[in-house]
Amino acid sequence: MAQIDEMVQDFLAQKKIAVVGVSDKRETGCNLAYNKFKENGYRVFAVNPRIAEFNGDPCYPDLASIPEKPDAVFILANPKVTDQIVGQCVDLGIKRVWMHCMMGTKPGLAAGMTSVSRDAVAVCRENGIAVIPGSCPNQFLKPDFGHAMMRGLWRLFGNMKIGN
């Protein structure tokens, strides 16, 4: 079991990030992640098939519609959507995926609040895609107090390890 830190550093070293699951209906952790990436100098692409614009930027229905291939994809959506997005990553040759889970890397603890799909994790690994199955970029990218506290708690309780 590896600590998540190396994978996070690799993911955050990328410059073009697709953020899947932004919402125009309410403020979400996905919206916060999109804004955090953007504030920290990343080229960010919003992905949601129901909206054409997010925060004044174009919003794309899928990864193939983005005009330039993202280096990495962050997903905060239903696990069924995660399955579809990972399939798109395979097709497009995207090699880094981060699936959100509020409770670190232990999706069983938050079964109703996770984007992690075990099938999608397996597809990533079978196709040479570096996958972070849980946690949240907001806990690592200049985190606010709450996100820093979550990262510390999940690490303390062993919820920041990635299984093989």
N, C-alpha and C positions, 0 to 999 in steps of 0.2 A: 504494500500500500504506500503510495507516494503522497507527499504533501502537495497541495494544490499550487503552492507558490511559483514553482518553475513554469508550470503551464500558464498561469496567469501572466507572468512576466513575458512569456512568448506571445500570448494573445495580445497583450497591451503594447507590444513592440510593433504591431501592425499599424498601418496608417489609414486603411479604408475599411470601415466596419459597417455591415448591414445590421440594422436593428429591427427584428421581426416582432410585431405585436404592439406598435405604438397605437394610441387611442385618441380619438377626438371627442369621446363621450365623457371621459373623466381623467383625472390625474392618476397615473399608474407608475409603478416602479420602472416599467419599460420606457415611459416618457422621460423619467428622471435619468435613466441610463443614456438615452439618446442625447439629452441636453448635456450630461456630464462629458460624454465622448466629445461632443461638439465644442464645449467650453475648453477642453484640454487639447484642442488642435487636430482632432481626428477629422477625416473626411467621412461623413456619416450619411447613410442612406436609410430612409424610413421605408418599412415594408408592411403593408396592410392592404388586402385587396378591396376593402370597402371604401377607402378614402383616396383622393387624388393629391391631397396636400396635407402636410403636417408642419405646424409652426412656420408656415411660409415657405417651406421647402417641398419639392416634389415627393410624393409618396408612391411607391411602386407596388404593383399587385403581387409580384414574385421576384425571386432573385434574377431570373433571366431577363427581366425588364429593365434592370439597372444598367445604365449606359457604360459603366466600367466595372469590371469584375472586382468584387470586394476581396480583401485579404482574409477577412474573418467575418463570422456571423454570430450575433448574440440573439437568442430566442427567448422571449417571454410570452408564451402562448400555450394553448392546450397541447398536451402531448401528441394528439393526432396531427396537429399542425406541425409539430416538431418532426414527426415522421416524414411529412411531405417536404419540409424545408431541407432536411438532411438528404433526401433523394435528389433535390435540386443541387445541393452542394456537391454530391458525387458527380452529377452530370456536368457541372461547371468547373470541376477541379478545384473547388475551394477546400483548403486543408486545415482550417481551424473553426471549431464550433463551440459555443458556450451555451448550455441549456440552464436557464434560471431555476433555482430552487431556494425558497426562503429559508430553509433549515439546513444550509450547508450542502454537503454532498450525500445526505441521507434522505432521499425522497420519501421513503416509507413514513418518516415522521410528519410529513406534510403532504400526504397523498393528494389532497384536493388543491394544493397550492404549489404545484411544480410543473415545469415544462419538460422535465426529464422523461424520456421514453426509453425504456430498456432496449427495445428493438432498435431505435435510432442510435443509441450508444453502440450497439453491436455493429450496425451498418457503418458507423464512423470508423470503428476499429478495423473492420474487415477491409476498408478502403483507404487506410493510411491517413485518416483525418484525426488530428489531435482534438480530443473532445474533453471539455470540462463539464461533467454531469452534475451540476448543482452550484450553489452559491450565487454570487451576484457581483458584477463589476463595480457596483456602487459601494461594495465593501472594501475595494482595493484602490479605486481611482480617486485619490484625494477624498476619502470618506468623511461624511458628517459624523457627529458623535454617535448617533443611533446605529449607523452602518458599521462603524469601527467597533462598537460594543458587540454587535452581532458576530462580527468576524472573530473577536476575542472569545466570546462564549462558545461558538461552534468549534473553534480550535481546542479550547479547554475540554469540551465534551467528546472530542475525537470525530467531529462531523466535518472535518476539512481534509480528509484523506480520500484518495481516489483509488478504487480497487482495480485490479487488472482485468 
